[in-house]
Amino acid sequence: MAATHCCRQSPSVSLLFGQISADDIDAALESGLMDFVDCAACRAGDPDYAAMADVLTATRERLAQAWAARDRYRARNARLARRAAERDARRTAADAGKRSSLPAAAAAILARAKAKAAGRDAP
C-alpha cells in the first residue's frame, strides 16, 4: 500500500511557483498558497521541488508577517482614536463644570469695581 504524501492534499507546487514567479500573488492566494505544506518525501525525491518549496514557504511567511503588521497597525489606529475620543470627552466634561475663568477673589474685586463705576455714572 503506497503512503499518501501530504503534498497530495496541498495545492500544486508547480502551479503556485509559476504564479509567484509571474508575480501574480492574488492568483497564488486563490490557488491556496497559504495552505501549502512542504513535503519532506517530495523534497528528498525531487531537487526542483525543494527550490520551489523554499520560494513558496518564504512567500507564505512574508505574507503572513505583512498581514499581522497590517492588523497591528489597524488596532493601533483604533486604540489611538478611542483614547483621543475619551480625552476629548474628559475635557468637555471638565469645561462644562467651570463657572468662571476668574478666581473667586478676582471676581469679587471686579464686581466691586463695576459697582463703583456704575455709581459714578448715575446722576
N, CA, C and O atoms as a GROMACS GRO file, in nm:
protein
  492
    1MET      N    1   0.085  -0.117   0.000
    1MET     CA    2   0.000   0.000   0.000
    1MET      C    3   0.090   0.124   0.000
    1MET      O    4   0.178   0.137   0.085
    2ALA      N    5   0.068   0.212  -0.093
    2ALA     CA    6   0.150   0.332  -0.105
    2ALA      C    7   0.102   0.436  -0.005
    2ALA      O    8  -0.018   0.455   0.017
    3ALA      N    9   0.199   0.503   0.055
    3ALA     CA   10   0.166   0.608   0.153
    3ALA      C   11   0.121   0.734   0.078
    3ALA      O   12   0.174   0.767  -0.028
    4THR      N   13   0.025   0.801   0.136
    4THR     CA   14  -0.022   0.926   0.077
    4THR      C   15   0.062   1.039   0.132
    4THR      O   16   0.072   1.058   0.253
    5HIS      N   17   0.123   1.113   0.044
    5HIS     CA   18   0.205   1.227   0.087
    5HIS      C   19   0.117   1.345   0.120
    5HIS      O   20   0.007   1.360   0.067
    6CYS      N   21   0.169   1.429   0.209
    6CYS     CA   22   0.092   1.549   0.246
    6CYS      C   23   0.078   1.644   0.127
    6CYS      O   24  -0.016   1.723   0.122
    7CYS      N   25   0.169   1.636   0.032
    7CYS     CA   26   0.163   1.727  -0.083
    7CYS      C   27   0.044   1.694  -0.173
    7CYS      O   28   0.002   1.777  -0.254
    8ARG      N   29  -0.010   1.574  -0.160
    8ARG     CA   30  -0.126   1.538  -0.241
    8ARG      C   31  -0.249   1.620  -0.198
    8ARG      O   32  -0.339   1.645  -0.278
    9GLN      N   33  -0.251   1.660  -0.072
    9GLN     CA   34  -0.361   1.744  -0.026
    9GLN      C   35  -0.331   1.893  -0.046
    9GLN      O   36  -0.422   1.975  -0.045
   10SER      N   37  -0.206   1.926  -0.064
   10SER     CA   38  -0.167   2.066  -0.084
   10SER      C   39  -0.189   2.106  -0.229
   10SER      O   40  -0.199   2.021  -0.317
   11PRO      N   41  -0.196   2.236  -0.254
   11PRO     CA   42  -0.209   2.281  -0.393
   11PRO      C   43  -0.086   2.242  -0.475
   11PRO      O   44   0.019   2.211  -0.419
   12SER      N   45  -0.100   2.243  -0.604
   12SER     CA   46   0.009   2.207  -0.694
   12SER      C   47   0.126   2.302  -0.676
   12SER      O   48   0.112   2.423  -0.690
   13VAL      N   49   0.242   2.245  -0.645
   13VAL     CA   50   0.361   2.326  -0.621
   13VAL      C   51   0.403   2.399  -0.747
   13VAL      O   52   0.438   2.516  -0.743
   14SER      N   53   0.398   2.329  -0.860
   14SER     CA   54   0.442   2.394  -0.984
   14SER      C   55   0.346   2.506  -1.025
   14SER      O   56   0.390   2.608  -1.077
   15LEU      N   57   0.216   2.488  -1.000
   15LEU     CA   58   0.119   2.593  -1.031
   15LEU      C   59   0.146   2.716  -0.944
   15LEU      O   60   0.154   2.828  -0.994
   16LEU      N   61   0.160   2.694  -0.814
   16LEU     CA   62   0.186   2.805  -0.722
   16LEU      C   63   0.318   2.874  -0.755
   16LEU      O   64   0.326   2.997  -0.755
   17PHE      N   65   0.420   2.794  -0.783
   17PHE     CA   66   0.551   2.852  -0.815
   17PHE      C   67   0.542   2.936  -0.942
   17PHE      O   68   0.602   3.044  -0.949
   18GLY      N   69   0.469   2.888  -1.041
   18GLY     CA   70   0.452   2.966  -1.164
   18GLY      C   71   0.381   3.098  -1.139
   18GLY      O   72   0.418   3.200  -1.196
   19GLN      N   73   0.280   3.095  -1.054
   19GLN     CA   74   0.207   3.218  -1.023
   19GLN      C   75   0.294   3.317  -0.945
   19GLN      O   76   0.290   3.437  -0.970
   20ILE      N   77   0.372   3.265  -0.852
   20ILE     CA   78   0.462   3.351  -0.774
   20ILE      C   79   0.570   3.408  -0.866
   20ILE      O   80   0.604   3.525  -0.856
   21SER      N   81   0.623   3.324  -0.954
   21SER     CA   82   0.727   3.370  -1.047
   21SER      C   83   0.674   3.478  -1.141
   21SER      O   84   0.748   3.568  -1.180
   22ALA      N   85   0.547   3.468  -1.176
   22ALA     CA   86   0.484   3.568  -1.264
   22ALA      C   87   0.436   3.690  -1.184
   22ALA      O   88   0.375   3.781  -1.239
   23ASP      N   89   0.465   3.690  -1.054
   23ASP     CA   90   0.427   3.800  -0.964
   23ASP      C   91   0.275   3.816  -0.957
   23ASP      O   92   0.224   3.926  -0.943
   24ASP      N   93   0.205   3.702  -0.967
   24ASP     CA   94   0.059   3.703  -0.956
   24ASP      C   95   0.021   3.647  -0.819
   24ASP      O   96  -0.026   3.534  -0.808
   25ILE      N   97   0.042   3.728  -0.718
   25ILE     CA   98   0.020   3.685  -0.580
   25ILE      C   99  -0.129   3.655  -0.556
   25ILE      O  100  -0.162   3.559  -0.486
   26ASP      N  101  -0.216   3.737  -0.613
   26ASP     CA  102  -0.360   3.715  -0.594
   26ASP      C  103  -0.402   3.577  -0.645
   26ASP      O  104  -0.478   3.506  -0.578
   27ALA      N  105  -0.353   3.539  -0.761
   27ALA     CA  106  -0.387   3.407  -0.816
   27ALA      C  107  -0.330   3.297  -0.728
   27ALA      O  108  -0.394   3.194  -0.705
   28ALA      N  109  -0.208   3.317  -0.678
   28ALA     CA  110  -0.148   3.217  -0.590
   28ALA      C  111  -0.228   3.202  -0.461
   28ALA      O  112  -0.245   3.092  -0.411
   29LEU      N  113  -0.276   3.314  -0.408
   29LEU     CA  114  -0.358   3.308  -0.288
   29LEU      C  115  -0.489   3.234  -0.315
   29LEU      O  116  -0.533   3.152  -0.234
   30GLU      N  117  -0.550   3.262  -0.429
   30GLU     CA  118  -0.674   3.193  -0.466
   30GLU      C  119  -0.650   3.044  -0.490
   30GLU      O  120  -0.739   2.962  -0.468
   31SER      N  121  -0.530   3.010  -0.535
   31SER     CA  122  -0.496   2.870  -0.561
   31SER      C  123  -0.458   2.795  -0.433
   31SER      O  124  -0.442   2.673  -0.435
   32GLY      N  125  -0.443   2.868  -0.323
   32GLY     CA  126  -0.416   2.801  -0.196
   32GLY      C  127  -0.274   2.815  -0.144
   32GLY      O  128  -0.225   2.725  -0.076
   33LEU      N  129  -0.208   2.924  -0.174
   33LEU     CA  130  -0.071   2.944  -0.126
   33LEU      C  131  -0.061   2.930   0.026
   33LEU      O  132   0.033   2.869   0.076
   34MET      N  133  -0.156   2.988   0.098
   34MET     CA  134  -0.148   2.986   0.243
   34MET      C  135  -0.173   2.846   0.300
   34MET      O  136  -0.145   2.821   0.418
   35ASP      N  137  -0.225   2.754   0.219
   35ASP     CA  138  -0.249   2.616   0.263
   35ASP      C  139  -0.134   2.523   0.224
   35ASP      O  140  -0.138   2.404   0.255
   36PHE      N  141  -0.033   2.575   0.156
   36PHE     CA  142   0.079   2.493   0.110
   36PHE      C  143   0.151   2.431   0.229
   36PHE      O  144   0.183   2.498   0.327
   37VAL      N  145   0.176   2.299   0.218
   37VAL     CA  146   0.252   2.226   0.320
   37VAL      C  147   0.370   2.161   0.250
   37VAL      O  148   0.355   2.088   0.153
   38ASP      N  149   0.489   2.189   0.302
   38ASP     CA  150   0.611   2.132   0.245
   38ASP      C  151   0.615   1.983   0.276
   38ASP      O  152   0.588   1.940   0.388
   39CYS      N  153   0.649   1.904   0.175
   39CYS     CA  154   0.652   1.758   0.188
   39CYS      C  155   0.797   1.709   0.188
   39CYS      O  156   0.869   1.727   0.090
   40ALA      N  157   0.839   1.649   0.298
   40ALA     CA  158   0.977   1.601   0.309
   40ALA      C  159   1.005   1.490   0.208
   40ALA      O  160   1.116   1.481   0.155
   41ALA      N  161   0.907   1.405   0.181
   41ALA     CA  162   0.927   1.295   0.086
   41ALA      C  163   0.949   1.350  -0.055
   41ALA      O  164   1.037   1.303  -0.127
   42CYS      N  165   0.870   1.448  -0.094
   42CYS     CA  166   0.886   1.508  -0.227
   42CYS      C  167   1.017   1.586  -0.234
   42CYS      O  168   1.084   1.586  -0.338
   43ARG      N  169   1.054   1.651  -0.125
   43ARG     CA  170   1.177   1.729  -0.121
   43ARG      C  171   1.298   1.638  -0.143
   43ARG      O  172   1.391   1.672  -0.215
   44ALA      N  173   1.295   1.522  -0.080
   44ALA     CA  174   1.406   1.428  -0.093
   44ALA      C  175   1.412   1.367  -0.233
   44ALA      O  176   1.521   1.335  -0.282
   45GLY      N  177   1.298   1.351  -0.296
   45GLY     CA  178   1.296   1.284  -0.426
   45GLY      C  179   1.312   1.375  -0.546
   45GLY      O  180   1.341   1.326  -0.655
   46ASP      N  181   1.295   1.505  -0.529
   46ASP     CA  182   1.296   1.596  -0.644
   46ASP      C  183   1.368   1.726  -0.607
   46ASP      O  184   1.317   1.804  -0.526
   47PRO      N  185   1.485   1.750  -0.666
   47PRO     CA  186   1.559   1.872  -0.632
   47PRO      C  187   1.486   1.999  -0.678
   47PRO      O  188   1.500   2.104  -0.616
   48ASP      N  189   1.409   1.990  -0.784
   48ASP     CA  190   1.332   2.106  -0.829
   48ASP      C  191   1.223   2.141  -0.726
   48ASP      O  192   1.194   2.259  -0.702
   49TYR      N  193   1.165   2.038  -0.667
   49TYR     CA  194   1.062   2.060  -0.567
   49TYR      C  195   1.118   2.140  -0.450
   49TYR      O  196   1.053   2.232  -0.400
   50ALA      N  197   1.238   2.106  -0.408
   50ALA     CA  198   1.299   2.173  -0.292
   50ALA      C  199   1.313   2.323  -0.318
   50ALA      O  200   1.282   2.404  -0.231
   51ALA      N  201   1.359   2.360  -0.436
   51ALA     CA  202   1.376   2.502  -0.468
   51ALA      C  203   1.241   2.573  -0.474
   51ALA      O  204   1.227   2.684  -0.423
   52MET      N  205   1.143   2.508  -0.536
   52MET     CA  206   1.011   2.570  -0.546
   52MET      C  207   0.946   2.582  -0.407
   52MET      O  208   0.885   2.683  -0.376
   53ALA      N  209   0.961   2.478  -0.326
   53ALA     CA  210   0.901   2.479  -0.192
   53ALA      C  211   0.962   2.589  -0.106
   53ALA      O  212   0.893   2.651  -0.026
   54ASP      N  213   1.093   2.612  -0.121
   54ASP     CA  214   1.158   2.718  -0.044
   54ASP      C  215   1.100   2.855  -0.080
   54ASP      O  216   1.074   2.937   0.007
   55VAL      N  217   1.078   2.878  -0.209
   55VAL     CA  218   1.020   3.005  -0.254
   55VAL      C  219   0.878   3.020  -0.202
   55VAL      O  220   0.839   3.126  -0.154
   56LEU      N  221   0.799   2.913  -0.212
   56LEU     CA  222   0.660   2.919  -0.166
   56LEU      C  223   0.652   2.942  -0.015
   56LEU      O  224   0.570   3.021   0.032
   57THR      N  225   0.737   2.874   0.059
   57THR     CA  226   0.736   2.890   0.205
   57THR      C  227   0.776   3.032   0.244
   57THR      O  228   0.715   3.092   0.331
   58ALA      N  229   0.879   3.084   0.179
   58ALA     CA  230   0.924   3.221   0.210
   58ALA      C  231   0.815   3.323   0.176
   58ALA      O  232   0.792   3.417   0.251
   59THR      N  233   0.749   3.304   0.063
   59THR     CA  234   0.642   3.396   0.022
   59THR      C  235   0.526   3.389   0.120
   59THR      O  236   0.471   3.491   0.160
   60ARG      N  237   0.489   3.268   0.158
   60ARG     CA  238   0.379   3.250   0.254
   60ARG      C  239   0.411   3.318   0.387
   60ARG      O  240   0.325   3.383   0.445
   61GLU      N  241   0.534   3.303   0.435
   61GLU     CA  242   0.574   3.365   0.562
   61GLU      C  243   0.576   3.517   0.553
   61GLU      O  244   0.534   3.585   0.646
   62ARG      N  245   0.624   3.571   0.440
   62ARG     CA  246   0.625   3.717   0.422
   62ARG      C  247   0.483   3.773   0.422
   62ARG      O  248   0.457   3.877   0.482
   63LEU      N  249   0.393   3.704   0.354
   63LEU     CA  250   0.253   3.750   0.352
   63LEU      C  251   0.191   3.745   0.491
   63LEU      O  252   0.120   3.837   0.531
   64ALA      N  253   0.218   3.638   0.564
   64ALA     CA  254   0.163   3.626   0.700
   64ALA      C  255   0.216   3.738   0.789
   64ALA      O  256   0.141   3.795   0.868
   65GLN      N  257   0.344   3.770   0.776
   65GLN     CA  258   0.402   3.879   0.855
   65GLN      C  259   0.342   4.013   0.815
   65GLN      O  260   0.313   4.097   0.901
   66ALA      N  261   0.322   4.034   0.687
   66ALA     CA  262   0.264   4.161   0.640
   66ALA      C  263   0.120   4.176   0.689
   66ALA      O  264   0.079   4.284   0.729
   67TRP      N  265   0.045   4.068   0.686
   67TRP     CA  266  -0.094   4.075   0.733
   67TRP      C  267  -0.099   4.101   0.884
   67TRP      O  268  -0.184   4.176   0.932
   68ALA      N  269  -0.007   4.038   0.957
   68ALA     CA  270  -0.002   4.062   1.102
   68ALA      C  271   0.034   4.207   1.131
   68ALA      O  272  -0.022   4.269   1.222
   69ALA      N  273   0.128   4.262   1.054
   69ALA     CA  274   0.166   4.403   1.072
   69ALA      C  275   0.048   4.494   1.040
   69ALA      O  276   0.026   4.594   1.109
   70ARG      N  277  -0.026   4.462   0.935
   70ARG     CA  278  -0.143   4.543   0.899
   70ARG      C  279  -0.248   4.539   1.011
   70ARG      O  280  -0.309   4.641   1.042
   71ASP      N  281  -0.268   4.422   1.069
   71ASP     CA  282  -0.364   4.410   1.179
   71ASP      C  283  -0.319   4.490   1.300
   71ASP      O  284  -0.400   4.555   1.366
   72ARG      N  285  -0.188   4.486   1.330
   72ARG     CA  286  -0.137   4.566   1.443
   72ARG      C  287  -0.154   4.714   1.416
   72ARG      O  288  -0.188   4.790   1.507
   73TYR      N  289  -0.130   4.757   1.294
   73TYR     CA  290  -0.145   4.898   1.256
   73TYR      C  291  -0.290   4.943   1.272
   73TYR      O  292  -0.317   5.050   1.326
   74ARG      N  293  -0.382   4.862   1.225
   74ARG     CA  294  -0.524   4.896   1.237
   74ARG      C  295  -0.568   4.900   1.384
   74ARG      O  296  -0.643   4.989   1.424
   75ALA      N  297  -0.520   4.805   1.463
   75ALA     CA  298  -0.554   4.803   1.606
   75ALA      C  299  -0.497   4.926   1.676
   75ALA      O  300  -0.563   4.985   1.762
   76ARG      N  301  -0.375   4.966   1.639
   76ARG     CA  302  -0.313   5.085   1.698
   76ARG      C  303  -0.394   5.209   1.663
   76ARG      O  304  -0.420   5.292   1.751
   77ASN      N  305  -0.433   5.223   1.538
   77ASN     CA  306  -0.512   5.341   1.498
   77ASN      C  307  -0.646   5.344   1.570
   77ASN      O  308  -0.691   5.451   1.611
   78ALA      N  309  -0.709   5.230   1.586
   78ALA     CA  310  -0.836   5.225   1.659
   78ALA      C  311  -0.815   5.263   1.805
   78ALA      O  312  -0.896   5.336   1.863
   79ARG      N  313  -0.707   5.213   1.864
   79ARG     CA  314  -0.676   5.246   2.004
   79ARG      C  315  -0.648   5.394   2.021
   79ARG      O  316  -0.696   5.456   2.116
   80LEU      N  317  -0.571   5.454   1.930
   80LEU     CA  318  -0.542   5.597   1.937
   80LEU      C  319  -0.668   5.681   1.920
   80LEU      O  320  -0.685   5.781   1.989
   81ALA      N  321  -0.755   5.641   1.830
   81ALA     CA  322  -0.881   5.714   1.809
   81ALA      C  323  -0.970   5.705   1.933
   81ALA      O  324  -1.032   5.803   1.972
   82ARG      N  325  -0.974   5.587   1.994
   82ARG     CA  326  -1.054   5.570   2.115
   82ARG      C  327  -1.000   5.657   2.228
   82ARG      O  328  -1.076   5.722   2.299
   83ARG      N  329  -0.867   5.659   2.245
   83ARG     CA  330  -0.806   5.741   2.350
   83ARG      C  331  -0.831   5.890   2.326
   83ARG      O  332  -0.858   5.964   2.420
   84ALA      N  333  -0.823   5.933   2.201
   84ALA     CA  334  -0.848   6.074   2.169
   84ALA      C  335  -0.993   6.110   2.200
   84ALA      O  336  -1.020   6.218   2.253
   85ALA      N  337  -1.086   6.022   2.168
   85ALA     CA  338  -1.227   6.048   2.198
   85ALA      C  339  -1.251   6.054   2.349
   85ALA      O  340  -1.326   6.139   2.397
   86GLU      N  341  -1.187   5.964   2.423
   86GLU     CA  342  -1.201   5.967   2.569
   86GLU      C  343  -1.142   6.096   2.627
   86GLU      O  344  -1.201   6.156   2.716
   87ARG      N  345  -1.027   6.137   2.576
   87ARG     CA  346  -0.963   6.260   2.623
   87ARG      C  347  -1.051   6.381   2.593
   87ARG      O  348  -1.067   6.469   2.678
   88ASP      N  349  -1.108   6.387   2.473
   88ASP     CA  350  -1.197   6.498   2.437
   88ASP      C  351  -1.321   6.499   2.526
   88ASP      O  352  -1.369   6.606   2.565
   89ALA      N  353  -1.373   6.382   2.556
   89ALA     CA  354  -1.491   6.374   2.643
   89ALA      C  355  -1.458   6.424   2.784
   89ALA      O  356  -1.538   6.494   2.845
   90ARG      N  357  -1.340   6.388   2.835
   90ARG     CA  358  -1.299   6.437   2.967
   90ARG      C  359  -1.283   6.588   2.966
   90ARG      O  360  -1.324   6.655   3.061
   91ARG      N  361  -1.223   6.642   2.861
   91ARG     CA  362  -1.204   6.788   2.852
   91ARG      C  363  -1.338   6.860   2.844
   91ARG      O  364  -1.356   6.963   2.909
   92THR      N  365  -1.429   6.808   2.768
   92THR     CA  366  -1.561   6.870   2.754
   92THR      C  367  -1.634   6.868   2.889
   92THR      O  368  -1.695   6.968   2.927
   93ALA      N  369  -1.626   6.757   2.960
   93ALA     CA  370  -1.692   6.746   3.090
   93ALA      C  371  -1.627   6.842   3.190
   93ALA      O  372  -1.697   6.902   3.271
   94ALA      N  373  -1.496   6.856   3.187
   94ALA     CA  374  -1.426   6.946   3.279
   94ALA      C  375  -1.460   7.091   3.248
   94ALA      O  376  -1.476   7.171   3.340
   95ASP      N  377  -1.472   7.126   3.120
   95ASP     CA  378  -1.505   7.264   3.081
   95ASP      C  379  -1.648   7.299   3.120
   95ASP      O  380  -1.675   7.414   3.156
   96ALA      N  381  -1.738   7.205   3.114
   96ALA     CA  382  -1.878   7.231   3.146
   96ALA      C  383  -1.897   7.258   3.295
   96ALA      O  384  -1.989   7.329   3.333
   97GLY      N  385  -1.811   7.202   3.379
   97GLY     CA  386  -1.823   7.219   3.523
   97GLY      C  387  -1.769   7.352   3.573
   97GLY      O  388  -1.796   7.388   3.688
   98LYS      N  389  -1.696   7.425   3.494
   98LYS     CA  390  -1.639   7.553   3.537
   98LYS      C  391  -1.744   7.662   3.532
   98LYS      O  392  -1.823   7.670   3.437
   99ARG      N  393  -1.746   7.748   3.636
   99ARG     CA  394  -1.839   7.860   3.638
   99ARG      C  395  -1.775   7.983   3.575
   99ARG      O  396  -1.835   8.050   3.491
  100SER      N  397  -1.655   8.011   3.617
  100SER     CA  398  -1.588   8.131   3.570
  100SER      C  399  -1.441   8.101   3.555
  100SER      O  400  -1.387   8.013   3.622
  101SER      N  401  -1.377   8.174   3.466
  101SER     CA  402  -1.234   8.153   3.450
  101SER      C  403  -1.156   8.232   3.554
  101SER      O  404  -1.036   8.212   3.568
  102LEU      N  405  -1.223   8.324   3.626
  102LEU     CA  406  -1.157   8.404   3.730
  102LEU      C  407  -1.167   8.335   3.865
  102LEU      O  408  -1.267   8.270   3.895
  103PRO      N  409  -1.063   8.350   3.947
  103PRO     CA  410  -1.074   8.301   4.085
  103PRO      C  411  -1.178   8.384   4.161
  103PRO      O  412  -1.212   8.494   4.118
  104ALA      N  413  -1.228   8.332   4.271
  104ALA     CA  414  -1.335   8.399   4.346
  104ALA      C  415  -1.293   8.538   4.393
  104ALA      O  416  -1.373   8.631   4.386
  105ALA      N  417  -1.171   8.554   4.440
  105ALA     CA  418  -1.126   8.685   4.489
  105ALA      C  419  -1.121   8.787   4.376
  105ALA      O  420  -1.162   8.901   4.394
  106ALA      N  421  -1.073   8.746   4.260
  106ALA     CA  422  -1.066   8.838   4.146
  106ALA      C  423  -1.205   8.874   4.098
  106ALA      O  424  -1.229   8.988   4.058
  107ALA      N  425  -1.297   8.780   4.102
  107ALA     CA  426  -1.435   8.808   4.062
  107ALA      C  427  -1.499   8.909   4.156
  107ALA      O  428  -1.576   8.995   4.113
  108ALA      N  429  -1.469   8.898   4.286
  108ALA     CA  430  -1.524   8.993   4.384
  108ALA      C  431  -1.469   9.133   4.360
  108ALA      O  432  -1.544   9.231   4.365
  109ILE      N  433  -1.340   9.145   4.334
  109ILE     CA  434  -1.279   9.276   4.305
  109ILE      C  435  -1.341   9.336   4.180
  109ILE      O  436  -1.371   9.456   4.178
  110LEU      N  437  -1.360   9.257   4.077
  110LEU     CA  438  -1.420   9.306   3.953
  110LEU      C  439  -1.564   9.353   3.978
  110LEU      O  440  -1.605   9.455   3.923
  111ALA      N  441  -1.638   9.280   4.057
  111ALA     CA  442  -1.777   9.318   4.086
  111ALA      C  443  -1.781   9.452   4.161
  111ALA      O  444  -1.866   9.536   4.131
  112ARG      N  445  -1.691   9.472   4.259
  112ARG     CA  446  -1.687   9.600   4.332
  112ARG      C  447  -1.651   9.714   4.239
  112ARG      O  448  -1.709   9.822   4.248
  113ALA      N  449  -1.556   9.690   4.149
  113ALA     CA  450  -1.515   9.796   4.055
  113ALA      C  451  -1.629   9.832   3.962
  113ALA      O  452  -1.650   9.950   3.932
  114LYS      N  453  -1.703   9.733   3.916
  114LYS     CA  454  -1.818   9.761   3.829
  114LYS      C  455  -1.925   9.839   3.904
  114LYS      O  456  -1.986   9.931   3.849
  115ALA      N  457  -1.949   9.804   4.029
  115ALA     CA  458  -2.050   9.874   4.109
  115ALA      C  459  -2.007  10.019   4.134
  115ALA      O  460  -2.090  10.110   4.127
  116LYS      N  461  -1.881  10.039   4.163
  116LYS     CA  462  -1.829  10.174   4.187
  116LYS      C  463  -1.841  10.258   4.060
  116LYS      O  464  -1.881  10.375   4.066
  117ALA      N  465  -1.806  10.198   3.945
  117ALA     CA  466  -1.816  10.270   3.818
  117ALA      C  467  -1.961  10.301   3.786
  117ALA      O  468  -1.990  10.408   3.733
  118ALA      N  469  -2.050  10.212   3.816
  118ALA     CA  470  -2.192  10.236   3.791
  118ALA      C  471  -2.244  10.347   3.881
  118ALA      O  472  -2.332  10.423   3.840
  119GLY      N  473  -2.191  10.358   4.003
  119GLY     CA  474  -2.232  10.463   4.095
  119GLY      C  475  -2.187  10.600   4.049
  119GLY      O  476  -2.256  10.698   4.075
  120ARG      N  477  -2.076  10.610   3.983
  120ARG     CA  478  -2.026  10.738   3.933
  120ARG      C  479  -2.107  10.785   3.814
  120ARG      O  480  -2.130  10.905   3.796
  121ASP      N  481  -2.151  10.691   3.733
  121ASP     CA  482  -2.225  10.727   3.612
  121ASP      C  483  -2.367  10.770   3.643
  121ASP      O  484  -2.428  10.840   3.562
  122ALA      N  485  -2.422  10.731   3.756
  122ALA     CA  486  -2.561  10.764   3.788
  122ALA      C  487  -2.571  10.910   3.834
  122ALA      O  488  -2.483  10.955   3.907
  123PRO      N  489  -2.676  10.990   3.794
  123PRO     CA  490  -2.688  11.132   3.833
  123PRO      C  491  -2.738  11.150   3.973
  123PRO      O  492  -2.752  11.264   4.019
   0.00000   0.00000   0.00000
